[in-house]
Amino acid sequence: MKLSGNIGFLLLAIYLIIMGLSSLVPSLMMNIPNIAMGILALVAGIFILIGR
């Protein structure tokens, strides 16, 4: 399996995996602050927009 060179899509994948797991395991979301998830989503979006 080859990792993508685009850091924006890599961060987006991490964000989506964490959000998916948090919906399956509700206690996981309590350990991850909302501000951290928001920052991860924002950074992923910025990197995707600038093409990195």
N, CA, C and O atoms as a Tripos MOL2 file, in Angstrom:
@<TRIPOS>MOLECULE
protein
  208   207    52     0     0
PROTEIN
NO_CHARGES

@<TRIPOS>ATOM
      1 N           0.8440   -1.1780    0.0000 N.3       1 MET1
      2 CA          0.0000    0.0000    0.0000 C.3       1 MET1
      3 C           0.8850    1.2350    0.0000 C.2       1 MET1
      4 O           1.7770    1.3670    0.8380 O.2       1 MET1
      5 N           0.6410    2.1330   -0.9340 N.am      2 LYS2
      6 CA          1.4310    3.3480   -1.0590 C.3       2 LYS2
      7 C           0.6650    4.5240   -0.4780 C.2       2 LYS2
      8 O          -0.5040    4.7350   -0.8020 O.2       2 LYS2
      9 N           1.3330    5.2940    0.3860 N.am      3 LEU3
     10 CA          0.6870    6.4710    0.9620 C.3       3 LEU3
     11 C           0.6940    7.6030   -0.0500 C.2       3 LEU3
     12 O           1.6380    7.7550   -0.8260 O.2       3 LEU3
     13 N          -0.3510    8.3800   -0.0330 N.am      4 SER4
     14 CA         -0.4640    9.5140   -0.9390 C.3       4 SER4
     15 C           0.5560   10.5840   -0.5650 C.2       4 SER4
     16 O           0.8630   10.7840    0.6110 O.2       4 SER4
     17 N           1.0690   11.2560   -1.5680 N.am      5 GLY5
     18 CA          2.0110   12.3390   -1.3250 C.3       5 GLY5
     19 C           1.3130   13.6240   -0.9250 C.2       5 GLY5
     20 O           1.9740   14.5850   -0.5320 O.2       5 GLY5
     21 N           0.0050   13.6610   -1.0160 N.am      6 ASN6
     22 CA         -0.7500   14.8590   -0.7030 C.3       6 ASN6
     23 C          -1.1030   14.8560    0.7840 C.2       6 ASN6
     24 O          -1.9190   14.0510    1.2340 O.2       6 ASN6
     25 N          -0.4850   15.7580    1.5370 N.am      7 ILE7
     26 CA         -0.6920   15.7870    2.9900 C.3       7 ILE7
     27 C          -2.1320   16.1690    3.3400 C.2       7 ILE7
     28 O          -2.6460   15.7360    4.3720 O.2       7 ILE7
     29 N          -2.7870   16.9680    2.5020 N.am      8 GLY8
     30 CA         -4.1740   17.3520    2.7650 C.3       8 GLY8
     31 C          -5.1050   16.1480    2.7580 C.2       8 GLY8
     32 O          -5.9630   16.0110    3.6300 O.2       8 GLY8
     33 N          -4.9320   15.2790    1.7720 N.am      9 PHE9
     34 CA         -5.7740   14.0880    1.7050 C.3       9 PHE9
     35 C          -5.4200   13.1030    2.8100 C.2       9 PHE9
     36 O          -6.2920   12.3820    3.2960 O.2       9 PHE9
     37 N          -4.1560   13.0630    3.2110 N.am     10 LEU10
     38 CA         -3.7570   12.1980    4.3180 C.3      10 LEU10
     39 C          -4.4080   12.6680    5.6230 C.2      10 LEU10
     40 O          -4.9160   11.8530    6.3930 O.2      10 LEU10
     41 N          -4.3930   13.9760    5.8690 N.am     11 LEU11
     42 CA         -5.0440   14.5140    7.0650 C.3      11 LEU11
     43 C          -6.5540   14.3080    7.0090 C.2      11 LEU11
     44 O          -7.1850   14.0200    8.0260 O.2      11 LEU11
     45 N          -7.1310   14.4570    5.8160 N.am     12 LEU12
     46 CA         -8.5660   14.2150    5.6660 C.3      12 LEU12
     47 C          -8.9070   12.7640    5.9780 C.2      12 LEU12
     48 O          -9.9100   12.4830    6.6350 O.2      12 LEU12
     49 N          -8.0730   11.8470    5.5090 N.am     13 ALA13
     50 CA         -8.3020   10.4290    5.7890 C.3      13 ALA13
     51 C          -8.2280   10.1590    7.2850 C.2      13 ALA13
     52 O          -9.0550    9.4190    7.8190 O.2      13 ALA13
     53 N          -7.2560   10.7450    7.9660 N.am     14 ILE14
     54 CA         -7.1350   10.5710    9.4220 C.3      14 ILE14
     55 C          -8.3760   11.1160   10.1240 C.2      14 ILE14
     56 O          -8.9190   10.4820   11.0290 O.2      14 ILE14
     57 N          -8.8180   12.3000    9.6970 N.am     15 TYR15
     58 CA        -10.0030   12.9120   10.2870 C.3      15 TYR15
     59 C         -11.2350   12.0180   10.1010 C.2      15 TYR15
     60 O         -12.0030   11.7990   11.0380 O.2      15 TYR15
     61 N         -11.4110   11.5090    8.8820 N.am     16 LEU16
     62 CA        -12.5810   10.6720    8.6120 C.3      16 LEU16
     63 C         -12.5380    9.3610    9.3940 C.2      16 LEU16
     64 O         -13.5740    8.8820    9.8550 O.2      16 LEU16
     65 N         -11.3510    8.7780    9.5470 N.am     17 ILE17
     66 CA        -11.2150    7.5490   10.3280 C.3      17 ILE17
     67 C         -11.5670    7.8070   11.7920 C.2      17 ILE17
     68 O         -12.2860    7.0210   12.4090 O.2      17 ILE17
     69 N         -11.0600    8.9020   12.3410 N.am     18 ILE18
     70 CA        -11.3490    9.2240   13.7450 C.3      18 ILE18
     71 C         -12.8360    9.4930   13.9450 C.2      18 ILE18
     72 O         -13.4230    9.0390   14.9270 O.2      18 ILE18
     73 N         -13.4500   10.2330   13.0140 N.am     19 MET19
     74 CA        -14.8800   10.5190   13.1470 C.3      19 MET19
     75 C         -15.7060    9.2440   13.0100 C.2      19 MET19
     76 O         -16.6990    9.0700   13.7160 O.2      19 MET19
     77 N         -15.3070    8.3610   12.1140 N.am     20 GLY20
     78 CA        -16.0170    7.0900   11.9640 C.3      20 GLY20
     79 C         -15.9170    6.2310   13.2060 C.2      20 GLY20
     80 O         -16.9010    5.6370   13.6450 O.2      20 GLY20
     81 N         -14.7150    6.1690   13.7720 N.am     21 LEU21
     82 CA        -14.5300    5.3850   14.9980 C.3      21 LEU21
     83 C         -15.3020    5.9860   16.1620 C.2      21 LEU21
     84 O         -15.8430    5.2610   16.9960 O.2      21 LEU21
     85 N         -15.3520    7.3220   16.2180 N.am     22 SER22
     86 CA        -16.0540    7.9590   17.3310 C.3      22 SER22
     87 C         -17.5610    7.7240   17.2490 C.2      22 SER22
     88 O         -18.2440    7.7240   18.2730 O.2      22 SER22
     89 N         -18.0820    7.5250   16.0420 N.am     23 SER23
     90 CA        -19.5110    7.2340   15.9440 C.3      23 SER23
     91 C         -19.8020    5.7830   16.3360 C.2      23 SER23
     92 O         -20.9000    5.4710   16.7960 O.2      23 SER23
     93 N         -18.8250    4.9060   16.1560 N.am     24 LEU24
     94 CA        -19.0070    3.5040   16.5440 C.3      24 LEU24
     95 C         -18.7300    3.2870   18.0300 C.2      24 LEU24
     96 O         -19.3710    2.4590   18.6770 O.2      24 LEU24
     97 N         -17.7690    4.0410   18.5590 N.am     25 VAL25
     98 CA        -17.3800    3.9030   19.9660 C.3      25 VAL25
     99 C         -17.5720    5.2730   20.6270 C.2      25 VAL25
    100 O         -16.6540    6.0930   20.5960 O.2      25 VAL25
    101 N         -18.7370    5.5390   21.2210 N.am     26 PRO26
    102 CA        -19.0240    6.8680   21.7730 C.3      26 PRO26
    103 C         -18.0260    7.3390   22.8340 C.2      26 PRO26
    104 O         -17.8110    8.5430   22.9700 O.2      26 PRO26
    105 N         -17.4200    6.4340   23.5780 N.am     27 SER27
    106 CA        -16.4800    6.8640   24.6190 C.3      27 SER27
    107 C         -15.1920    7.4190   24.0260 C.2      27 SER27
    108 O         -14.4600    8.1350   24.7090 O.2      27 SER27
    109 N         -14.8990    7.0980   22.7500 N.am     28 LEU28
    110 CA        -13.6930    7.6110   22.1070 C.3      28 LEU28
    111 C         -13.7920    9.1150   21.9000 C.2      28 LEU28
    112 O         -12.7960    9.8260   22.0350 O.2      28 LEU28
    113 N         -14.9830    9.6070   21.5730 N.am     29 MET29
    114 CA        -15.1500   11.0290   21.3020 C.3      29 MET29
    115 C         -14.9270   11.8680   22.5530 C.2      29 MET29
    116 O         -14.5480   13.0350   22.4500 O.2      29 MET29
    117 N         -15.1510   11.3060   23.7140 N.am     30 MET30
    118 CA        -14.9350   12.0530   24.9440 C.3      30 MET30
    119 C         -13.4530   12.3070   25.1740 C.2      30 MET30
    120 O         -13.0910   13.2690   25.8520 O.2      30 MET30
    121 N         -12.5870   11.4570   24.6190 N.am     31 ASN31
    122 CA        -11.1530   11.6110   24.8060 C.3      31 ASN31
    123 C         -10.5220   12.5670   23.8010 C.2      31 ASN31
    124 O          -9.3820   12.9930   23.9890 O.2      31 ASN31
    125 N         -11.2430   12.9100   22.7390 N.am     32 ILE32
    126 CA        -10.7130   13.7980   21.7060 C.3      32 ILE32
    127 C         -11.4760   15.1230   21.7770 C.2      32 ILE32
    128 O         -12.6730   15.1680   21.4930 O.2      32 ILE32
    129 N         -10.7780   16.2020   22.1560 N.am     33 PRO33
    130 CA        -11.4710   17.4990   22.2460 C.3      33 PRO33
    131 C         -11.9680   17.9700   20.8840 C.2      33 PRO33
    132 O         -11.3310   17.7320   19.8580 O.2      33 PRO33
    133 N         -13.1090   18.6380   20.8900 N.am     34 ASN34
    134 CA        -13.6940   19.1460   19.6510 C.3      34 ASN34
    135 C         -12.7800   20.1430   18.9640 C.2      34 ASN34
    136 O         -12.7500   20.2070   17.7350 O.2      34 ASN34
    137 N         -12.0320   20.9260   19.7390 N.am     35 ILE35
    138 CA        -11.1300   21.9160   19.1420 C.3      35 ILE35
    139 C         -10.0400   21.2260   18.3310 C.2      35 ILE35
    140 O          -9.6530   21.7280   17.2750 O.2      35 ILE35
    141 N          -9.5400   20.0880   18.8010 N.am     36 ALA36
    142 CA         -8.4960   19.3600   18.0720 C.3      36 ALA36
    143 C          -9.0490   18.8060   16.7630 C.2      36 ALA36
    144 O          -8.3620   18.8350   15.7420 O.2      36 ALA36
    145 N         -10.2720   18.3060   16.7810 N.am     37 MET37
    146 CA        -10.8770   17.7810   15.5670 C.3      37 MET37
    147 C         -11.1590   18.9110   14.5720 C.2      37 MET37
    148 O         -11.0020   18.7330   13.3640 O.2      37 MET37
    149 N         -11.5660   20.0490   15.0730 N.am     38 GLY38
    150 CA        -11.8010   21.2040   14.2030 C.3      38 GLY38
    151 C         -10.5160   21.6950   13.5570 C.2      38 GLY38
    152 O         -10.5020   22.0320   12.3730 O.2      38 GLY38
    153 N          -9.4470   21.7380   14.3230 N.am     39 ILE39
    154 CA         -8.1590   22.1600   13.7850 C.3      39 ILE39
    155 C          -7.6720   21.1730   12.7300 C.2      39 ILE39
    156 O          -7.1630   21.5850   11.6870 O.2      39 ILE39
    157 N          -7.8230   19.8800   12.9870 N.am     40 LEU40
    158 CA         -7.4100   18.8620   12.0180 C.3      40 LEU40
    159 C          -8.1900   19.0160   10.7140 C.2      40 LEU40
    160 O          -7.6070   18.9290    9.6330 O.2      40 LEU40
    161 N          -9.4920   19.2430   10.8020 N.am     41 ALA41
    162 CA        -10.3160   19.4260    9.6070 C.3      41 ALA41
    163 C          -9.9180   20.6970    8.8590 C.2      41 ALA41
    164 O          -9.8500   20.6950    7.6300 O.2      41 ALA41
    165 N          -9.6550   21.7730    9.5860 N.am     42 LEU42
    166 CA         -9.2650   23.0390    8.9690 C.3      42 LEU42
    167 C          -7.9260   22.9170    8.2470 C.2      42 LEU42
    168 O          -7.7870   23.3820    7.1160 O.2      42 LEU42
    169 N          -6.9520   22.3000    8.8880 N.am     43 VAL43
    170 CA         -5.6310   22.1260    8.2800 C.3      43 VAL43
    171 C          -5.7210   21.2450    7.0380 C.2      43 VAL43
    172 O          -5.0870   21.5350    6.0230 O.2      43 VAL43
    173 N          -6.5000   20.1780    7.1110 N.am     44 ALA44
    174 CA         -6.6740   19.2990    5.9500 C.3      44 ALA44
    175 C          -7.2950   20.0690    4.7890 C.2      44 ALA44
    176 O          -6.8470   19.9360    3.6500 O.2      44 ALA44
    177 N          -8.3090   20.8620    5.0630 N.am     45 GLY45
    178 CA         -8.9480   21.6580    4.0120 C.3      45 GLY45
    179 C          -8.0090   22.6730    3.3870 C.2      45 GLY45
    180 O          -8.0230   22.8670    2.1720 O.2      45 GLY45
    181 N          -7.1970   23.3180    4.2050 N.am     46 ILE46
    182 CA         -6.2390   24.2980    3.6830 C.3      46 ILE46
    183 C          -5.2120   23.6270    2.7890 C.2      46 ILE46
    184 O          -4.9080   24.1330    1.7090 O.2      46 ILE46
    185 N          -4.6720   22.4900    3.2250 N.am     47 PHE47
    186 CA         -3.6860   21.7850    2.4180 C.3      47 PHE47
    187 C          -4.2740   21.2830    1.1100 C.2      47 PHE47
    188 O          -3.6000   21.3000    0.0800 O.2      47 PHE47
    189 N          -5.5230   20.8370    1.1410 N.am     48 ILE48
    190 CA         -6.1630   20.3850   -0.0980 C.3      48 ILE48
    191 C          -6.3370   21.5690   -1.0450 C.2      48 ILE48
    192 O          -6.1020   21.4360   -2.2460 O.2      48 ILE48
    193 N          -6.7450   22.7250   -0.5200 N.am     49 LEU49
    194 CA         -6.9380   23.8970   -1.3640 C.3      49 LEU49
    195 C          -5.6510   24.3960   -2.0040 C.2      49 LEU49
    196 O          -5.6530   24.8080   -3.1640 O.2      49 LEU49
    197 N          -4.5430   24.3620   -1.2490 N.am     50 ILE50
    198 CA         -3.2870   24.8450   -1.8100 C.3      50 ILE50
    199 C          -2.5740   23.7680   -2.6190 C.2      50 ILE50
    200 O          -1.5480   24.0330   -3.2450 O.2      50 ILE50
    201 N          -3.1150   22.5620   -2.6070 N.am     51 GLY51
    202 CA         -2.5900   21.5020   -3.4680 C.3      51 GLY51
    203 C          -1.4080   20.7450   -2.9280 C.2      51 GLY51
    204 O          -0.6460   20.1760   -3.7100 O.2      51 GLY51
    205 N          -1.2220   20.7130   -1.6370 N.am     52 ARG52
    206 CA         -0.1070   19.9820   -1.0660 C.3      52 ARG52
    207 C          -0.5540   18.6070   -0.6680 C.2      52 ARG52
    208 O           0.2460   17.8200   -0.1600 O.2      52 ARG52
@<TRIPOS>BOND
     1     1     2 1
     2     2     3 1
     3     3     4 2
     4     3     5 am
     5     5     6 1
     6     6     7 1
     7     7     8 2
     8     7     9 am
     9     9    10 1
    10    10    11 1
    11    11    12 2
    12    11    13 am
    13    13    14 1
    14    14    15 1
    15    15    16 2
    16    15    17 am
    17    17    18 1
    18    18    19 1
    19    19    20 2
    20    19    21 am
    21    21    22 1
    22    22    23 1
    23    23    24 2
    24    23    25 am
    25    25    26 1
    26    26    27 1
    27    27    28 2
    28    27    29 am
    29    29    30 1
    30    30    31 1
    31    31    32 2
    32    31    33 am
    33    33    34 1
    34    34    35 1
    35    35    36 2
    36    35    37 am
    37    37    38 1
    38    38    39 1
    39    39    40 2
    40    39    41 am
    41    41    42 1
    42    42    43 1
    43    43    44 2
    44    43    45 am
    45    45    46 1
    46    46    47 1
    47    47    48 2
    48    47    49 am
    49    49    50 1
    50    50    51 1
    51    51    52 2
    52    51    53 am
    53    53    54 1
    54    54    55 1
    55    55    56 2
    56    55    57 am
    57    57    58 1
    58    58    59 1
    59    59    60 2
    60    59    61 am
    61    61    62 1
    62    62    63 1
    63    63    64 2
    64    63    65 am
    65    65    66 1
    66    66    67 1
    67    67    68 2
    68    67    69 am
    69    69    70 1
    70    70    71 1
    71    71    72 2
    72    71    73 am
    73    73    74 1
    74    74    75 1
    75    75    76 2
    76    75    77 am
    77    77    78 1
    78    78    79 1
    79    79    80 2
    80    79    81 am
    81    81    82 1
    82    82    83 1
    83    83    84 2
    84    83    85 am
    85    85    86 1
    86    86    87 1
    87    87    88 2
    88    87    89 am
    89    89    90 1
    90    90    91 1
    91    91    92 2
    92    91    93 am
    93    93    94 1
    94    94    95 1
    95    95    96 2
    96    95    97 am
    97    97    98 1
    98    98    99 1
    99    99   100 2
   100    99   101 am
   101   101   102 1
   102   102   103 1
   103   103   104 2
   104   103   105 am
   105   105   106 1
   106   106   107 1
   107   107   108 2
   108   107   109 am
   109   109   110 1
   110   110   111 1
   111   111   112 2
   112   111   113 am
   113   113   114 1
   114   114   115 1
   115   115   116 2
   116   115   117 am
   117   117   118 1
   118   118   119 1
   119   119   120 2
   120   119   121 am
   121   121   122 1
   122   122   123 1
   123   123   124 2
   124   123   125 am
   125   125   126 1
   126   126   127 1
   127   127   128 2
   128   127   129 am
   129   129   130 1
   130   130   131 1
   131   131   132 2
   132   131   133 am
   133   133   134 1
   134   134   135 1
   135   135   136 2
   136   135   137 am
   137   137   138 1
   138   138   139 1
   139   139   140 2
   140   139   141 am
   141   141   142 1
   142   142   143 1
   143   143   144 2
   144   143   145 am
   145   145   146 1
   146   146   147 1
   147   147   148 2
   148   147   149 am
   149   149   150 1
   150   150   151 1
   151   151   152 2
   152   151   153 am
   153   153   154 1
   154   154   155 1
   155   155   156 2
   156   155   157 am
   157   157   158 1
   158   158   159 1
   159   159   160 2
   160   159   161 am
   161   161   162 1
   162   162   163 1
   163   163   164 2
   164   163   165 am
   165   165   166 1
   166   166   167 1
   167   167   168 2
   168   167   169 am
   169   169   170 1
   170   170   171 1
   171   171   172 2
   172   171   173 am
   173   173   174 1
   174   174   175 1
   175   175   176 2
   176   175   177 am
   177   177   178 1
   178   178   179 1
   179   179   180 2
   180   179   181 am
   181   181   182 1
   182   182   183 1
   183   183   184 2
   184   183   185 am
   185   185   186 1
   186   186   187 1
   187   187   188 2
   188   187   189 am
   189   189   190 1
   190   190   191 1
   191   191   192 2
   192   191   193 am
   193   193   194 1
   194   194   195 1
   195   195   196 2
   196   195   197 am
   197   197   198 1
   198   198   199 1
   199   199   200 2
   200   199   201 am
   201   201   202 1
   202   202   203 1
   203   203   204 2
   204   203   205 am
   205   205   206 1
   206   206   207 1
   207   207   208 2
@<TRIPOS>SUBSTRUCTURE
     1 MET1         2 RESIDUE 1 A MET
     2 LYS2         6 RESIDUE 1 A LYS
     3 LEU3        10 RESIDUE 1 A LEU
     4 SER4        14 RESIDUE 1 A SER
     5 GLY5        18 RESIDUE 1 A GLY
     6 ASN6        22 RESIDUE 1 A ASN
     7 ILE7        26 RESIDUE 1 A ILE
     8 GLY8        30 RESIDUE 1 A GLY
     9 PHE9        34 RESIDUE 1 A PHE
    10 LEU10       38 RESIDUE 1 A LEU
    11 LEU11       42 RESIDUE 1 A LEU
    12 LEU12       46 RESIDUE 1 A LEU
    13 ALA13       50 RESIDUE 1 A ALA
    14 ILE14       54 RESIDUE 1 A ILE
    15 TYR15       58 RESIDUE 1 A TYR
    16 LEU16       62 RESIDUE 1 A LEU
    17 ILE17       66 RESIDUE 1 A ILE
    18 ILE18       70 RESIDUE 1 A ILE
    19 MET19       74 RESIDUE 1 A MET
    20 GLY20       78 RESIDUE 1 A GLY
    21 LEU21       82 RESIDUE 1 A LEU
    22 SER22       86 RESIDUE 1 A SER
    23 SER23       90 RESIDUE 1 A SER
    24 LEU24       94 RESIDUE 1 A LEU
    25 VAL25       98 RESIDUE 1 A VAL
    26 PRO26      102 RESIDUE 1 A PRO
    27 SER27      106 RESIDUE 1 A SER
    28 LEU28      110 RESIDUE 1 A LEU
    29 MET29      114 RESIDUE 1 A MET
    30 MET30      118 RESIDUE 1 A MET
    31 ASN31      122 RESIDUE 1 A ASN
    32 ILE32      126 RESIDUE 1 A ILE
    33 PRO33      130 RESIDUE 1 A PRO
    34 ASN34      134 RESIDUE 1 A ASN
    35 ILE35      138 RESIDUE 1 A ILE
    36 ALA36      142 RESIDUE 1 A ALA
    37 MET37      146 RESIDUE 1 A MET
    38 GLY38      150 RESIDUE 1 A GLY
    39 ILE39      154 RESIDUE 1 A ILE
    40 LEU40      158 RESIDUE 1 A LEU
    41 ALA41      162 RESIDUE 1 A ALA
    42 LEU42      166 RESIDUE 1 A LEU
    43 VAL43      170 RESIDUE 1 A VAL
    44 ALA44      174 RESIDUE 1 A ALA
    45 GLY45      178 RESIDUE 1 A GLY
    46 ILE46      182 RESIDUE 1 A ILE
    47 PHE47      186 RESIDUE 1 A PHE
    48 ILE48      190 RESIDUE 1 A ILE
    49 LEU49      194 RESIDUE 1 A LEU
    50 ILE50      198 RESIDUE 1 A ILE
    51 GLY51      202 RESIDUE 1 A GLY
    52 ARG52      206 RESIDUE 1 A ARG
